[in-house]
Amino acid sequence: MITLKKQIAFEETYPLHRLGNREELLFFDIETTGFSGEYSTLYLIGCVYYRNGVWNLVQWFADTLDSEKELLVTFFEFLKSFKKVIHFNGDGFDIPYLLKRCHAYGFDYNFSGTESLDIYKKIRPYRNLLGLSSMKQKAIEAFLGVERKDLYSGGQLIEVYKDYLFSRDQYLFDLLILHNEDDLKGMPLILPILNYPDFLEHDFSLSDQELIINPDLLGREQHLLKLTLENGFSVPVGFSKANSMVRATADGRELTLLIDLYEGELKYFYPDYKNYYYLIYEDRAIHKSVAEYVDKEARVKASAKNCYIRQTGCYVPQFSPLWTPVLQYQWKDKITYFAYDPKFFQDQVKLQAYIRHLFDHLSS
C-alpha cells in the first residue's frame, strides 16, 4: 500500500459551522474496479480533513491486489477520529461498497459512529429548480463555476489501474492519483451548493408585495403579483425557473416570485352533484331542495361536469388543491384557483405553504 499525504489550499466558501466542528469533518472518496462490492475491488481511498489550522489530503493506494485489506483497516481506524463524513453519492455507492468489502474479509467495521452528509442527496430534489444539466459532480462544479483538471471518469480509469498493476508506469499512477485528488478537492469546492437547500428550506418573510400591469400578446392588461422575499440565507449563483404562470428568481439573499393572476369568470364545482339540478337557461346548479320550485323544463339533474356556480374576480393559481373553495375554468382542470386578497400573503403560515407549493411544482 502506498500512502500519500500533503497539505492543500481550501477556501472556505460555505459556513462550515452549519456542518459541525471543522476537526470532526471528513471528506472522502473511493476508487474501485467496478460497481459491485461483491465482484470488484477497492484500490484507492482519499480523504480531506482539517488539523492544526490547515487542510490536509491523504490517499491510500493499493499498489497490489493484496493491499485492499490494508486500505480498509487503515481507513476505518482513521475514521474513528471524526464525527461526520461528507461525500458525493456516498450513501448510494461508497459506503455500501466499503461495507461489502469489509464483509468479504470478515471485518466488522461500519459507519455507525459517524453522521453521513451526502451532497448528492441533499441537492437532488432541487435539480430541476436549479436547471442542473445532470447530478454528476462535474455538473455541479460547472454550475458553481469550479474548474476541473481531470479529463477521465472513474469508469475509464479501471483499465488504467489494471495497466498500472502490470507496468508500474509512473504516468498511469499519476493519472489515478490525480482523478481521486481532483474529486476530493472538488468536493469542498462544491460545498456552496448546500446554500441552496439552506435557502430553499427555511421560512421566508415577505419584504414587498406588488401588483404589476403587464400587457399580453393582444395588448390587454394583465395583472402579475410580485412577491419579494428573504430569509437570512443567500445563494452564490442566482437561478430562475418558470412555467407559463409562475417565475421564481433567486439572486443573493432575495427570492422573487412573479405570479400570473387570472381575472374573469371561474366556476366552483359542487362535489355532491347528485343533490343538485342544473338550470339550463341560467347556466348554474342549485340544490334540489330549491330546484323543486323551478319549472321542470328549465332544469335537469346535474352531472359532475355542470354542477357549478360562476364567480367573477381576481384569482391566484394553484397546481394541486391547496385551499378551498377551489375554482376552475373547466371541470377536471389540473390548475385551480383561489381568490386573491392582498392580506392573504401577510399570513405567515399561508405564505410558507404557497411558497413550498410553488417550489414543489417547479421542481417536478
Buried (B, 14 or more C-beta within 10 A) or exposed (E): BEEBEEEEEBEEBBEBEEBBEBBBBBBBBBBBBEEEBEEBBBBBBBBBBBEEEEBBBBBBBBEEEEBBBBBBBBBBEBBEEBEBBBBBBBBEBBBEBBBBBBEBEEBEBEBEEBBBBBBBBBBEBBBEBBEBEEBBBBEBBBBBEBEBEBEEEBEEBBEBBEBBEEEEEEEBBEBBBBBBBBBBBBBBBBBBBBBBBBBBBEEBEBEEBEEEEEEEEEEEEBBBBBBBBBBEBBBBBEBBBEEEBBBBBBEEBBBBBBBBBBBEEBBBBBEEBEBBBBBBEEEBBBEBEEBEEBEEEEBEBBEEEBBBBEBEBBBBBBBEEBBEBBBBBEEEBEEBBBBBEEEBBEEEEBBBEBBBBBBEBBBE
